[in-house]
């Protein structure tokens, strides 16, 4: 996944909290390069989602997988299954600069739901 590194045993990380209802709150998150955070995602909608973090290419591939297998509810290192009214966390190190998205890859939601934009600026030289 080109957006950075999923952390397997992250320990205690600073939390970055985002919430999804019909749109993201906030809609953009900026994180320093090499920051390790726990992305805490609150689902304030009345439906389940499969949120995936990645760059455009990775998410396009993941969209395709879920269109081919719409019942797939598997969690990958960069995804979290999100039930209504619950919070899930995604520990992540943003060790690549760029613009990334956190978006729902559930087949029937791909076209409808907006992404959360995650900006990781280049380190100053
Ligand atoms: Zn969704």
Backbone and ligand atoms as CSV (ligand in chain L), in Angstrom:
chain,resi,resn,atom,element,x,y,z
A,1,UNK,N,N,0.846,-1.194,0.000
A,1,UNK,CA,C,0.000,0.000,0.000
A,1,UNK,C,C,0.880,1.241,0.000
A,2,UNK,N,N,0.743,2.020,-0.971
A,2,UNK,CA,C,1.675,3.124,-1.166
A,2,UNK,C,C,1.454,4.296,-0.220
A,3,UNK,N,N,0.424,4.229,0.589
A,3,UNK,CA,C,0.116,5.388,1.439
A,3,UNK,C,C,0.939,5.418,2.695
A,4,UNK,N,N,1.698,4.373,2.981
A,4,UNK,CA,C,2.439,4.331,4.224
A,4,UNK,C,C,2.442,2.916,4.750
A,5,UNK,N,N,2.526,2.780,6.074
A,5,UNK,CA,C,2.726,1.472,6.655
A,5,UNK,C,C,1.681,1.198,7.726
A,6,UNK,N,N,0.996,0.079,7.584
A,6,UNK,CA,C,0.102,-0.353,8.647
A,6,UNK,C,C,0.941,-0.876,9.794
A,7,UNK,N,N,0.583,-0.511,11.003
A,7,UNK,CA,C,1.367,-0.898,12.169
A,7,UNK,C,C,0.691,-2.067,12.873
A,8,UNK,N,N,1.453,-3.128,13.081
A,8,UNK,CA,C,0.861,-4.331,13.669
A,8,UNK,C,C,0.783,-4.264,15.188
A,9,UNK,N,N,1.841,-3.805,15.806
A,9,UNK,CA,C,1.833,-3.699,17.266
A,9,UNK,C,C,2.222,-2.286,17.632
A,10,UNK,N,N,1.286,-1.398,17.461
A,10,UNK,CA,C,1.626,0.021,17.509
A,10,UNK,C,C,1.899,0.562,18.903
A,11,UNK,N,N,1.445,-0.100,19.954
A,11,UNK,CA,C,1.553,0.531,21.261
A,11,UNK,C,C,0.623,1.731,21.326
A,12,UNK,N,N,0.940,2.650,22.218
A,12,UNK,CA,C,0.082,3.827,22.373
A,12,UNK,C,C,0.468,4.882,21.351
A,13,UNK,N,N,-0.482,5.267,20.547
A,13,UNK,CA,C,-0.233,6.273,19.524
A,13,UNK,C,C,-1.151,7.463,19.761
A,14,UNK,N,N,-0.713,8.640,19.340
A,14,UNK,CA,C,-1.653,9.769,19.358
A,14,UNK,C,C,-2.825,9.468,18.427
A,15,UNK,N,N,-4.002,9.922,18.831
A,15,UNK,CA,C,-5.193,9.630,18.034
A,15,UNK,C,C,-5.535,10.807,17.131
A,16,UNK,N,N,-5.924,10.470,15.912
A,16,UNK,CA,C,-6.533,11.446,15.018
A,16,UNK,C,C,-7.953,10.976,14.776
A,17,UNK,N,N,-8.916,11.771,15.232
A,17,UNK,CA,C,-10.305,11.316,15.187
A,17,UNK,C,C,-11.044,11.916,14.001
A,18,UNK,N,N,-11.722,11.041,13.282
A,18,UNK,CA,C,-12.569,11.477,12.177
A,18,UNK,C,C,-13.905,10.758,12.308
A,19,UNK,N,N,-14.926,11.357,11.723
A,19,UNK,CA,C,-16.257,10.746,11.797
A,19,UNK,C,C,-16.902,10.773,10.427
A,20,UNK,N,N,-17.667,9.723,10.150
A,20,UNK,CA,C,-18.388,9.663,8.873
A,20,UNK,C,C,-19.878,9.558,9.145
A,21,UNK,N,N,-20.637,10.468,8.523
A,21,UNK,CA,C,-22.094,10.287,8.517
A,21,UNK,C,C,-22.509,10.240,7.060
A,22,UNK,N,N,-22.997,11.336,6.503
A,22,UNK,CA,C,-23.143,11.358,5.051
A,22,UNK,C,C,-21.900,11.960,4.421
A,23,UNK,N,N,-21.123,12.664,5.243
A,23,UNK,CA,C,-19.826,13.152,4.790
A,23,UNK,C,C,-18.856,13.090,5.947
A,24,UNK,N,N,-17.598,13.439,5.662
A,24,UNK,CA,C,-16.559,13.322,6.674
A,24,UNK,C,C,-16.478,14.568,7.520
A,25,UNK,N,N,-16.160,14.382,8.744
A,25,UNK,CA,C,-15.934,15.470,9.676
A,25,UNK,C,C,-14.628,15.201,10.423
A,26,UNK,N,N,-13.559,15.915,10.176
A,26,UNK,CA,C,-13.397,16.946,9.139
A,26,UNK,C,C,-13.298,16.306,7.757
A,27,UNK,N,N,-13.177,17.125,6.712
A,27,UNK,CA,C,-13.106,16.586,5.353
A,27,UNK,C,C,-11.666,16.417,4.886
A,28,UNK,N,N,-10.743,17.085,5.567
A,28,UNK,CA,C,-9.320,16.977,5.237
A,28,UNK,C,C,-8.519,16.870,6.530
A,29,UNK,N,N,-7.513,16.007,6.513
A,29,UNK,CA,C,-6.601,15.871,7.654
A,29,UNK,C,C,-5.186,16.030,7.109
A,30,UNK,N,N,-4.392,16.856,7.768
A,30,UNK,CA,C,-2.986,17.022,7.390
A,30,UNK,C,C,-2.112,16.444,8.495
A,31,UNK,N,N,-1.204,15.563,8.123
A,31,UNK,CA,C,-0.345,14.907,9.107
A,31,UNK,C,C,1.107,15.049,8.685
A,32,UNK,N,N,2.017,15.282,9.642
A,32,UNK,CA,C,3.420,15.413,9.282
A,32,UNK,C,C,4.004,14.097,8.764
A,33,UNK,N,N,4.972,14.220,7.863
A,33,UNK,CA,C,5.648,13.050,7.330
A,33,UNK,C,C,6.270,12.240,8.468
A,34,UNK,N,N,6.135,10.935,8.379
A,34,UNK,CA,C,6.657,9.975,9.366
A,34,UNK,C,C,5.895,9.943,10.683
A,35,UNK,N,N,4.752,10.615,10.715
A,35,UNK,CA,C,3.974,10.520,11.952
A,35,UNK,C,C,3.278,9.168,12.013
A,36,UNK,N,N,3.256,8.619,13.215
A,36,UNK,CA,C,2.507,7.389,13.462
A,36,UNK,C,C,1.302,7.766,14.305
A,37,UNK,N,N,0.131,7.468,13.786
A,37,UNK,CA,C,-1.094,7.841,14.501
A,37,UNK,C,C,-2.070,6.677,14.468
A,38,UNK,N,N,-2.991,6.723,15.402
A,38,UNK,CA,C,-4.127,5.829,15.356
A,38,UNK,C,C,-5.288,6.628,14.781
A,39,UNK,N,N,-5.680,6.271,13.553
A,39,UNK,CA,C,-6.829,6.938,12.949
A,39,UNK,C,C,-8.083,6.317,13.565
A,40,UNK,N,N,-8.802,7.100,14.328
A,40,UNK,CA,C,-10.013,6.584,14.968
A,40,UNK,C,C,-11.214,7.057,14.146
A,41,UNK,N,N,-11.924,6.096,13.600
A,41,UNK,CA,C,-13.008,6.393,12.664
A,41,UNK,C,C,-14.340,6.072,13.328
A,42,UNK,N,N,-15.142,7.110,13.550
A,42,UNK,CA,C,-16.474,6.900,14.118
A,42,UNK,C,C,-17.494,6.818,12.992
A,43,UNK,N,N,-18.308,5.791,13.053
A,43,UNK,CA,C,-19.355,5.623,12.054
A,43,UNK,C,C,-20.661,6.158,12.630
A,44,UNK,N,N,-21.040,7.352,12.186
A,44,UNK,CA,C,-22.283,7.972,12.668
A,44,UNK,C,C,-23.397,7.816,11.645
A,45,UNK,N,N,-23.205,6.932,10.694
A,45,UNK,CA,C,-24.270,6.671,9.731
A,45,UNK,C,C,-25.069,5.464,10.222
A,46,UNK,N,N,-26.096,5.099,9.468
A,46,UNK,CA,C,-26.900,3.950,9.888
A,46,UNK,C,C,-26.621,2.726,9.015
A,47,UNK,N,N,-25.415,2.665,8.472
A,47,UNK,CA,C,-25.062,1.554,7.588
A,47,UNK,C,C,-23.621,1.133,7.898
A,48,UNK,N,N,-23.257,-0.067,7.473
A,48,UNK,CA,C,-21.859,-0.464,7.645
A,48,UNK,C,C,-21.048,-0.034,6.430
A,49,UNK,N,N,-19.773,0.169,6.671
A,49,UNK,CA,C,-18.859,0.603,5.615
A,49,UNK,C,C,-17.563,-0.195,5.712
A,50,UNK,N,N,-16.849,-0.191,4.616
A,50,UNK,CA,C,-15.520,-0.794,4.608
A,50,UNK,C,C,-14.546,0.304,4.185
A,51,UNK,N,N,-13.969,0.953,5.182
A,51,UNK,CA,C,-13.107,2.093,4.911
A,51,UNK,C,C,-11.700,1.614,4.582
A,52,UNK,N,N,-11.154,2.163,3.505
A,52,UNK,CA,C,-9.812,1.786,3.058
A,52,UNK,C,C,-8.968,3.039,2.926
A,53,UNK,N,N,-7.710,2.912,3.330
A,53,UNK,CA,C,-6.757,4.010,3.247
A,53,UNK,C,C,-5.746,3.695,2.155
A,54,UNK,N,N,-5.522,4.643,1.256
A,54,UNK,CA,C,-4.532,4.387,0.217
A,54,UNK,C,C,-4.418,5.553,-0.736
A,55,UNK,N,N,-3.574,5.357,-1.744
A,55,UNK,CA,C,-3.522,6.354,-2.805
A,55,UNK,C,C,-4.541,5.959,-3.876
A,56,UNK,N,N,-4.644,6.779,-4.901
A,56,UNK,CA,C,-5.669,6.570,-5.908
A,56,UNK,C,C,-5.581,5.192,-6.552
A,57,UNK,N,N,-4.348,4.756,-6.850
A,57,UNK,CA,C,-4.173,3.471,-7.528
A,57,UNK,C,C,-4.580,2.305,-6.638
A,58,UNK,N,N,-4.119,2.328,-5.399
A,58,UNK,CA,C,-4.453,1.241,-4.478
A,58,UNK,C,C,-5.958,1.158,-4.265
A,59,UNK,N,N,-6.605,2.305,-4.141
A,59,UNK,CA,C,-8.040,2.290,-3.877
A,59,UNK,C,C,-8.833,1.886,-5.113
A,60,UNK,N,N,-8.317,2.198,-6.286
A,60,UNK,CA,C,-8.997,1.754,-7.507
A,60,UNK,C,C,-8.965,0.230,-7.578
A,61,UNK,N,N,-7.826,-0.361,-7.241
A,61,UNK,CA,C,-7.736,-1.821,-7.230
A,61,UNK,C,C,-8.663,-2.415,-6.178
A,62,UNK,N,N,-8.706,-1.787,-5.033
A,62,UNK,CA,C,-9.562,-2.321,-3.973
A,62,UNK,C,C,-11.050,-2.161,-4.326
A,63,UNK,N,N,-11.388,-1.063,-4.973
A,63,UNK,CA,C,-12.757,-0.904,-5.465
A,63,UNK,C,C,-13.138,-2.071,-6.364
A,64,UNK,N,N,-12.215,-2.445,-7.245
A,64,UNK,CA,C,-12.491,-3.512,-8.201
A,64,UNK,C,C,-12.731,-4.844,-7.470
A,65,UNK,N,N,-11.877,-5.135,-6.500
A,65,UNK,CA,C,-12.040,-6.380,-5.740
A,65,UNK,C,C,-13.431,-6.458,-5.124
A,66,UNK,N,N,-13.896,-5.340,-4.589
A,66,UNK,CA,C,-15.181,-5.380,-3.900
A,66,UNK,C,C,-16.361,-5.335,-4.854
A,67,UNK,N,N,-16.141,-4.861,-6.070
A,67,UNK,CA,C,-17.212,-4.980,-7.059
A,67,UNK,C,C,-17.341,-6.431,-7.513
A,68,UNK,N,N,-16.187,-7.114,-7.598
A,68,UNK,CA,C,-16.215,-8.520,-8.013
A,68,UNK,C,C,-16.754,-9.409,-6.893
A,69,UNK,N,N,-16.491,-9.040,-5.656
A,69,UNK,CA,C,-16.909,-9.847,-4.499
A,69,UNK,C,C,-17.628,-8.946,-3.499
A,70,UNK,N,N,-18.862,-8.546,-3.834
A,70,UNK,CA,C,-19.550,-7.537,-3.013
A,70,UNK,C,C,-19.839,-7.987,-1.589
A,71,UNK,N,N,-19.812,-9.279,-1.331
A,71,UNK,CA,C,-20.097,-9.742,0.028
A,71,UNK,C,C,-18.835,-9.864,0.886
A,72,UNK,N,N,-17.705,-9.579,0.287
A,72,UNK,CA,C,-16.444,-9.685,1.011
A,72,UNK,C,C,-16.396,-8.645,2.125
A,73,UNK,N,N,-16.194,-9.133,3.362
A,73,UNK,CA,C,-16.123,-8.203,4.489
A,73,UNK,C,C,-14.786,-8.328,5.190
A,74,UNK,N,N,-13.804,-8.813,4.455
A,74,UNK,CA,C,-12.497,-9.063,5.045
A,74,UNK,C,C,-11.769,-7.746,5.339
A,75,UNK,N,N,-11.082,-7.723,6.447
A,75,UNK,CA,C,-10.205,-6.600,6.736
A,75,UNK,C,C,-8.814,-6.843,6.179
A,76,UNK,N,N,-8.303,-5.905,5.429
A,76,UNK,CA,C,-6.916,-5.899,5.001
A,76,UNK,C,C,-6.145,-4.990,5.953
A,77,UNK,N,N,-4.801,-4.986,5.851
A,77,UNK,CA,C,-4.053,-4.089,6.749
A,77,UNK,C,C,-4.463,-2.620,6.613
A,78,UNK,N,N,-4.947,-2.236,5.446
A,78,UNK,CA,C,-5.312,-0.822,5.248
A,78,UNK,C,C,-6.819,-0.595,5.279
A,79,UNK,N,N,-7.595,-1.572,5.721
A,79,UNK,CA,C,-9.045,-1.377,5.755
A,79,UNK,C,C,-9.591,-1.659,7.150
A,80,UNK,N,N,-10.743,-1.071,7.405
A,80,UNK,CA,C,-11.475,-1.382,8.626
A,80,UNK,C,C,-12.960,-1.499,8.299
A,81,UNK,N,N,-13.512,-2.604,8.733
A,81,UNK,CA,C,-14.948,-2.782,8.658
A,81,UNK,C,C,-15.573,-1.952,9.772
A,82,UNK,N,N,-16.572,-1.171,9.419
A,82,UNK,CA,C,-17.110,-0.194,10.356
A,82,UNK,C,C,-18.618,-0.382,10.497
A,83,UNK,N,N,-19.035,-0.767,11.694
A,83,UNK,CA,C,-20.462,-0.973,11.947
A,83,UNK,C,C,-21.094,0.339,12.413
A,84,UNK,N,N,-22.401,0.509,12.127
A,84,UNK,CA,C,-23.068,1.755,12.527
A,84,UNK,C,C,-22.922,2.022,14.025
A,85,UNK,N,N,-22.635,3.257,14.370
A,85,UNK,CA,C,-22.570,3.646,15.774
A,85,UNK,C,C,-21.303,3.227,16.489
A,86,UNK,N,N,-20.351,2.636,15.784
A,86,UNK,CA,C,-19.136,2.172,16.463
A,86,UNK,C,C,-17.920,2.952,15.967
A,87,UNK,N,N,-16.823,2.758,16.665
A,87,UNK,CA,C,-15.550,3.346,16.255
A,87,UNK,C,C,-14.541,2.233,16.009
A,88,UNK,N,N,-13.728,2.404,15.009
A,88,UNK,CA,C,-12.628,1.480,14.761
A,88,UNK,C,C,-11.350,2.303,14.654
A,89,UNK,N,N,-10.211,1.673,14.911
A,89,UNK,CA,C,-8.967,2.422,14.781
A,89,UNK,C,C,-8.032,1.726,13.807
A,90,UNK,N,N,-7.294,2.549,13.112
A,90,UNK,CA,C,-6.366,2.093,12.085
A,90,UNK,C,C,-4.999,2.690,12.407
A,91,UNK,N,N,-4.103,1.902,13.035
A,91,UNK,CA,C,-2.774,2.419,13.355
A,91,UNK,C,C,-1.921,2.497,12.095
A,92,UNK,N,N,-1.307,3.617,11.876
A,92,UNK,CA,C,-0.674,3.844,10.574
A,92,UNK,C,C,0.516,4.765,10.706
A,93,UNK,N,N,1.576,4.467,9.973
A,93,UNK,CA,C,2.695,5.404,9.885
A,93,UNK,C,C,2.674,6.035,8.501
A,94,UNK,N,N,2.591,7.362,8.476
A,94,UNK,CA,C,2.531,8.085,7.207
A,94,UNK,C,C,3.954,8.414,6.781
A,95,UNK,N,N,4.632,7.398,6.219
A,95,UNK,CA,C,6.037,7.569,5.872
A,95,UNK,C,C,6.239,7.847,4.380
A,96,UNK,N,N,5.170,8.219,3.698
A,96,UNK,CA,C,5.256,8.640,2.307
A,96,UNK,C,C,4.514,9.970,2.194
A,97,UNK,N,N,5.161,10.950,1.559
A,97,UNK,CA,C,4.484,12.228,1.348
A,97,UNK,C,C,3.506,12.103,0.191
A,98,UNK,N,N,2.430,12.834,0.265
A,98,UNK,CA,C,1.474,12.812,-0.834
A,98,UNK,C,C,0.073,13.059,-0.351
A,99,UNK,N,N,-0.867,12.805,-1.269
A,99,UNK,CA,C,-2.289,12.950,-0.952
A,99,UNK,C,C,-2.929,11.573,-0.988
A,100,UNK,N,N,-3.595,11.243,0.077
A,100,UNK,CA,C,-4.210,9.930,0.202
A,100,UNK,C,C,-5.674,10.088,0.549
A,101,UNK,N,N,-6.364,8.970,0.469
A,101,UNK,CA,C,-7.790,9.014,0.755
A,101,UNK,C,C,-8.166,7.894,1.700
A,102,UNK,N,N,-9.128,8.206,2.535
A,102,UNK,CA,C,-9.795,7.179,3.317
A,102,UNK,C,C,-11.215,7.150,2.772
A,103,UNK,N,N,-11.586,6.008,2.193
A,103,UNK,CA,C,-12.913,5.974,1.571
A,103,UNK,C,C,-13.512,4.595,1.669
A,104,UNK,N,N,-14.810,4.554,1.519
A,104,UNK,CA,C,-15.537,3.289,1.593
A,104,UNK,C,C,-15.415,2.556,0.260
A,105,UNK,N,N,-14.967,1.307,0.317
A,105,UNK,CA,C,-14.812,0.521,-0.910
A,105,UNK,C,C,-15.937,-0.500,-1.072
A,106,UNK,N,N,-16.949,-0.430,-0.209
A,106,UNK,CA,C,-18.101,-1.320,-0.371
A,106,UNK,C,C,-18.712,-1.078,-1.752
A,107,UNK,N,N,-18.960,-2.169,-2.479
A,107,UNK,CA,C,-19.318,-2.045,-3.901
A,107,UNK,C,C,-20.439,-1.040,-4.135
A,108,UNK,N,N,-21.511,-1.144,-3.362
A,108,UNK,CA,C,-22.664,-0.284,-3.632
A,108,UNK,C,C,-22.482,1.139,-3.116
A,109,UNK,N,N,-21.378,1.405,-2.440
A,109,UNK,CA,C,-21.128,2.757,-1.932
A,109,UNK,C,C,-20.057,3.497,-2.706
A,110,UNK,N,N,-19.315,2.805,-3.544
A,110,UNK,CA,C,-18.122,3.401,-4.153
A,110,UNK,C,C,-18.408,4.703,-4.889
A,111,UNK,N,N,-19.527,4.746,-5.575
A,111,UNK,CA,C,-19.820,5.923,-6.389
A,111,UNK,C,C,-20.473,7.035,-5.579
A,112,UNK,N,N,-21.019,6.691,-4.422
A,112,UNK,CA,C,-21.874,7.653,-3.712
A,112,UNK,C,C,-21.159,8.403,-2.621
A,113,UNK,N,N,-20.196,7.755,-1.975
A,113,UNK,CA,C,-19.671,8.339,-0.753
A,113,UNK,C,C,-18.371,9.077,-1.021
A,114,UNK,N,N,-18.227,10.177,-0.307
A,114,UNK,CA,C,-17.059,11.022,-0.530
A,114,UNK,C,C,-15.862,10.498,0.259
A,115,UNK,N,N,-14.662,10.748,-0.227
A,115,UNK,CA,C,-13.472,10.356,0.521
A,115,UNK,C,C,-13.060,11.425,1.540
A,116,UNK,N,N,-12.382,10.967,2.569
A,116,UNK,CA,C,-11.649,11.868,3.455
A,116,UNK,C,C,-10.267,12.057,2.830
A,117,UNK,N,N,-9.851,13.299,2.667
A,117,UNK,CA,C,-8.547,13.583,2.074
A,117,UNK,C,C,-7.496,13.663,3.180
A,118,UNK,N,N,-6.401,12.936,2.995
A,118,UNK,CA,C,-5.295,12.965,3.958
A,118,UNK,C,C,-4.060,13.502,3.250
A,119,UNK,N,N,-3.540,14.602,3.752
A,119,UNK,CA,C,-2.404,15.270,3.117
A,119,UNK,C,C,-1.177,15.075,4.003
A,120,UNK,N,N,-0.108,14.557,3.418
A,120,UNK,CA,C,1.171,14.398,4.116
A,120,UNK,C,C,2.205,15.229,3.363
A,121,UNK,N,N,2.519,16.430,3.869
A,121,UNK,CA,C,3.452,17.300,3.139
A,121,UNK,C,C,4.863,16.725,3.127
A,122,UNK,N,N,5.613,17.085,2.088
A,122,UNK,CA,C,7.028,16.717,2.016
A,122,UNK,C,C,7.789,17.368,3.155
A,123,UNK,N,N,8.800,16.689,3.652
A,123,UNK,CA,C,9.614,17.270,4.721
A,123,UNK,C,C,10.383,18.461,4.166
A,124,UNK,N,N,10.534,19.508,4.946
A,124,UNK,CA,C,11.307,20.671,4.484
A,124,UNK,C,C,12.781,20.306,4.316
A,125,UNK,N,N,13.403,20.862,3.315
A,125,UNK,CA,C,14.824,20.598,3.074
A,125,UNK,C,C,15.687,21.690,3.680
L,1,ZN,ZN,ZN,-19.938,2.874,2.688
